[in-house]
Amino acid sequence: MKAIYIEKVVEDAAVELLRRATTELPPDVLAALKKAYEEETSELGRNQLGAILENIRLAEKTKRPLCQDTGVMIFYVTIGNEFGDFAFLPKALTEATRRATRDVPLRPNAVHPLTRHNPGNNTGTGVPIINYDITTGDYIELTALPKGAGAENMSALAILTPSDGVKGIKKFVIDTVIAAGGKPCPPTVIGVGIGGKADLAMRLSKKALLRPLDKRHPEKEIAQLEEELLEMVNSTGVGPMGLGGKYTALGLNIEYAYSHTAGLPVGINFQCWADRRARARIRRDGRVEYV
Amino acid sequence: MTNTATLKLKTPISEKEVRRIRIGDILYVSGTAITARDEAHIRALEYLEHGKKLPLEFKGLVLYHCGPLVRKEGGGWRVVAAGPTTSMRMESLEAEFIENFRPSVIVGKGGMGGKTAEAAKKFGAVYCDFTGGAAVLAAEAIEEVQGVEWLDLGMPEALWVLKIREFGPLVVTIDSSGKNLRDDLTREIEAKRAKIIGS
């Protein structure tokens, strides 16, 4: 009986996370947008930020998704070693995606990549996208990260050489931001994945988006690079919605991994101003805590 | 970008009216908007190639790059959220679309390129940015869903006919003289890039 119970708890929590993520913004993102509105100097830029804040207010009031592109559903699950059986997770998260699509509602975005057939419920081969990680403890931590296309379509990967170094990383980030212009719905949040292999650099760039905007990387060197890159990005003048201004990004987070001595892969993943994410901790006994 | 104005317009919008609009102007449009994005553009141009008539007329109306989130309610549809989508994906198709179907005001996000600007100049149209992601703000200006065509393309890609009231603020970024507000901006950004990367 107990196994069935926890499946249901996780499924219900996942539906609630998708609802929260698509209709409300985390406090750190809201604070960053308000600050940007106060400090933006370009008139058109301020006009855009004003419309964004008004939209957030209306979405909260009417309990509707902030943006019609509610994205493709991505989950990050960190599983504690004392949590017990977790083989039900793919099924529970897929069912939660179907339910949330119908009930929140979410726009059905997931289609077959070649036939473009849309099953209408945001599920299909490989989606929702689920990432697994392990930790110690008697709980799982579940994060929902619905990801829209405007920002995701601007993703980029560069296989730099060791001699390109930090300078090469900076150039790649700035060129990617400029080429993206207004398309990823700036002010964006930028995730940068450095090192690993090509696939890991991309995965790290997305994982970097999970960290709140007001938290720097724990390692000083990386934290400094985050600050430096953000300042550079906000000197480009791309501005809100690419209409000019000083707020091109609300934040920039880096995650890294060791790379081969002969390579330096760098991945970039954007999140739009609607930086939607929600997280819960679920214990084996069924307690759910939204964090 | 001098003497910009806030204009309230009603569809159908005549070519004469469109040609008065300048980049930097802010529009609020009432009347009819029809959504069309990638798949609907592709199909519309296929219809044209085969001499088939579209199920709807775009002439003088708002062409909205948008894949709305709609919900079935009673016998009809209700728009839940309907912000703009990235217009550049339609850049390779839009000039031909404008030439043949003659929408007056194209609304999307992120701007469009030279081919679209050229068509806007030749046939009398403007392109406007609506704030990306501001989907509830947009939905509030949509009074009702008047119809839908090509629903087989899926909810986001179908042609949705929307009755709009003071839909905006729409920032005009391409006008019918072919001017593109982002061209100047691109030059400024390029100059800044040299400084940033060089440092």
Contacts between the chains, C-beta under 8 A, distances in Angstrom:
chain1	res1	chain2	res2	distance
A	44	B	24	7.9
A	44	B	171	6.3
A	47	B	26	7.8
A	47	B	169	6.6
A	47	B	171	7.2
A	48	B	131	5.1
A	51	B	131	4.0
A	51	B	134	5.0
A	51	B	137	6.0
A	51	B	169	6.6
A	52	B	131	6.2
A	52	B	133	6.8
A	52	B	134	6.2
A	54	B	134	7.6
A	54	B	137	5.8
A	55	B	83	8.0
A	55	B	131	7.2
A	55	B	133	6.9
A	55	B	134	4.0
A	55	B	135	6.9
A	55	B	136	5.3
A	55	B	137	4.3
A	58	B	136	4.3
A	58	B	137	6.0
A	58	B	140	6.3
A	59	B	81	8.0
A	59	B	135	7.8
A	59	B	136	4.5
A	62	B	136	6.4
A	64	B	80	5.4
A	64	B	81	5.7
A	64	B	135	7.9
A	64	B	136	5.3
A	64	B	139	7.2
A	65	B	69	6.3
A	65	B	80	6.8
A	65	B	81	4.9
A	65	B	135	6.7
A	65	B	136	7.7
A	66	B	81	7.6
A	66	B	133	6.6
A	66	B	135	6.6
A	66	B	136	6.8
A	67	B	81	6.5
A	67	B	83	5.4
A	67	B	133	4.2
A	67	B	134	7.9
A	67	B	135	4.6
A	68	B	66	7.2
A	68	B	67	6.6
A	68	B	68	5.6
A	68	B	69	4.3
A	68	B	80	7.5
A	68	B	81	3.9
A	68	B	82	5.4
A	68	B	83	5.2
A	68	B	135	4.2
A	69	B	67	7.1
A	69	B	83	7.3
A	69	B	85	7.1
A	69	B	133	7.8
A	69	B	135	7.8
A	70	B	69	6.8
A	70	B	81	8.0
A	105	B	69	6.7
A	105	B	71	5.7
A	105	B	80	6.5
A	106	B	69	7.3
A	107	B	67	6.9
A	107	B	68	7.9
A	107	B	69	4.2
A	107	B	81	7.7
A	107	B	155	6.3
A	107	B	156	6.1
A	108	B	154	6.8
A	108	B	155	5.8
A	108	B	156	7.7
A	109	B	156	6.7
A	111	B	154	6.7
A	116	B	39	6.9
A	116	B	154	7.7
A	118	B	154	3.6
A	118	B	155	7.4
A	120	B	154	7.5
A	120	B	155	7.5
A	148	B	133	8.0
A	149	B	85	7.7
A	149	B	86	7.5
A	150	B	85	7.0
A	150	B	86	5.0
A	150	B	109	7.4
A	150	B	110	7.5
A	150	B	132	6.4
A	150	B	133	7.9
A	153	B	86	7.0
A	170	B	197	7.2
A	171	B	197	5.4
A	174	B	193	6.4
A	174	B	196	5.8
A	174	B	197	6.0
A	175	B	193	7.7
A	178	B	189	5.8
A	178	B	190	8.0
A	178	B	193	5.9
A	181	B	110	6.6
A	181	B	111	6.9
A	181	B	182	7.4
A	182	B	109	6.7
A	182	B	110	4.1
A	182	B	111	5.7
A	182	B	129	7.3
A	182	B	132	7.3
A	182	B	182	7.8
A	183	B	86	5.0
A	183	B	88	6.3
A	183	B	109	7.8
A	183	B	110	4.2
A	185	B	109	7.0
A	185	B	110	8.0
A	185	B	132	3.8
A	185	B	133	5.1
A	232	B	196	5.2
A	235	B	192	6.3
A	235	B	195	7.9
A	235	B	196	5.5
A	236	B	189	5.7
A	236	B	192	5.7
A	236	B	193	6.6
A	236	B	196	6.7
A	237	B	185	7.3
A	237	B	188	5.7
A	237	B	189	5.2
A	237	B	192	5.3
A	238	B	189	6.3
A	241	B	109	6.7
A	241	B	110	7.4
A	241	B	129	6.2
A	241	B	131	6.2
A	241	B	132	5.7
A	242	B	110	6.1
A	242	B	111	6.3
A	242	B	182	7.0
A	242	B	185	7.7
A	243	B	129	6.7
A	243	B	171	6.6
A	243	B	173	7.5
A	243	B	181	7.5
A	243	B	182	8.0
A	243	B	185	7.5
A	244	B	185	5.2
A	244	B	188	7.5
A	272	B	132	6.9
A	272	B	133	5.8
A	273	B	132	7.9
A	273	B	133	6.1
A	274	B	133	4.8
